[in-house]
Amino acid sequence: MEFLRREYPRPQFRREAWQSLNGEWQFDFDDAGDGALRGLPAGDKPLGKTINVPFSYQYPASGIGDQSQHDTVWYRRTFSVEKANAGKRALLCFNGADYVTDVWVNGLHAVTHTGGFAPFSADITDYLKEQNVIVVRCYDPLDARVPRGKQSWTGTPFTCFYVPNTGIWQSVWLEFFGADCISGYALFPDEDRDGFHGEIETLYGVAQEAEITVSFEGKEIHRQRIALQKGTTRYGVKLSRGFVEDYSWSPETPRLLYVDFKLFVKGEAVDTAHTRFAMRTVAVDENGVICLNGKPLYQRLVLDQGYWTESGLTPPSAEALKKDIELSMALGFNGARKHQKLEDPYYYYYAEELGFLTWCEMPSAYYFCEKEMAAIAKEWQEILAVAKNQTSNICYVPLNESWGTREILRDKRQQDFARALYYLTKAIDGEKLVSTNDGFETITPTDLIGVHDYPIARAEEFTEKYGEENYDNLYPQGWKLLSEGCYYEGQPVLFTEFGGIAMQSEQKNGAWGYNDGAKDKEAFYAQLESLLKGIASVKFQGYCYTQLTDVQQEINGLLYPDRTPKFEIARIKKIFELKK
């Protein structure tokens, strides 16, 4: 199988003029860490290997498939700007590179970016020539103090932590524009005004006007011009038709508004970007019920870690992401908790198109200290800048199971850090819900409480353990549900990790699942149905089943790693759609 990522890499904010830099690059390890001293940034020295970008060297799709640890790696390739884009300003864009990335263009340093999961870009116009060489260095040590998600930091995979993805692991490309461009934006539904509002940020601050055009079902429904301030400008749009009646988005009716942003300098259009979003509200009502567009929302989520055998964290194609969503829906789920990663943009693009809910989670670090706090806060802000504009996203998870905050039950510093993440999240995107520390040892404030309980296995256990709603004194999996000094305040409660049932016959050579596993398929169906009946018997407002696919040594998926179903899809769907 040939692995190529040639599609436009950022479909939710698209420019017409662009050029892919995916494909074959020169590549090498730098175990001595002396590549800069050897003059590699100049770009005139070839590297000894080749790699298929955007796939990490640890996985076969890269053409290398070496799982040993190399902290520092270098990339090099040459390119020329296509004639149609000559004379325009150029933006070099990365959807993801792990962890500290330095970029040189024709020997000149263009950008340093720290963080493995958020996209970044740099204007390289002034560095370009007729023939160009780009050099990239990525430094990704086994450091538990920085956000890693599910990537092992010990040198080998263990329990539910996997082979890392070092270096460039998402698409690289060039975009072209005129004298200014949009470098950031926000689109927030505004139910009170039957419209939307947000911000436009320009890269240079020289554009004087922006035009906002809105289309629905192929027809233009609104157009307006706004004057721009230097840097960031707030705007508001009022539409002529009703918010809920005509334009609202839900899993049943995934209606989307298409929005074009156009910048003008002295009356001349210099940048146009295409996006889309939806009119929908997510809130907790006065009765403590999660509502979408004012109607109760019962969430049937699946835990989706987004790993592939051949490519690790990097999807092999955009179509593979769409297939994952379609399989999830066929299995009876109406959403997914994207676990410990910001996914490739095409996942959210297809999710909003298909009417599939998503939760956005911060990839964890694993050693609490000031460096960890700074790294998480910085990268979480960058992730939120992307996730706030994704229609499918309805909930954020800054911390998971106290990972990286192991003393949060009693430690005031760790509790305050969790609270800071809650307020930071709400300040950037107050339109969505936040589960501050999902699973147990919950910190307030939180908009909802997520419960993780893998040992629970029978329907009767739910009414025994969760029927009285005595959440202040609960101990899922042996951990206290709420941290000391925090109390249940009527928030919605969801069962956000459970199941993880593996087949007993497959649990060998280090492969594992939660609980004792199922002896055969009929036993699996029976155990799963008992779990879902138990959930329906108590006042949970939804659930998240672990998990969609097997991942490396963890074999508790509903699908094999190649997405082949393990069980009868129709039968699984019937179980997961059990009514409360």
Disulfide bonds with the S-S distance in Angstrom:
none
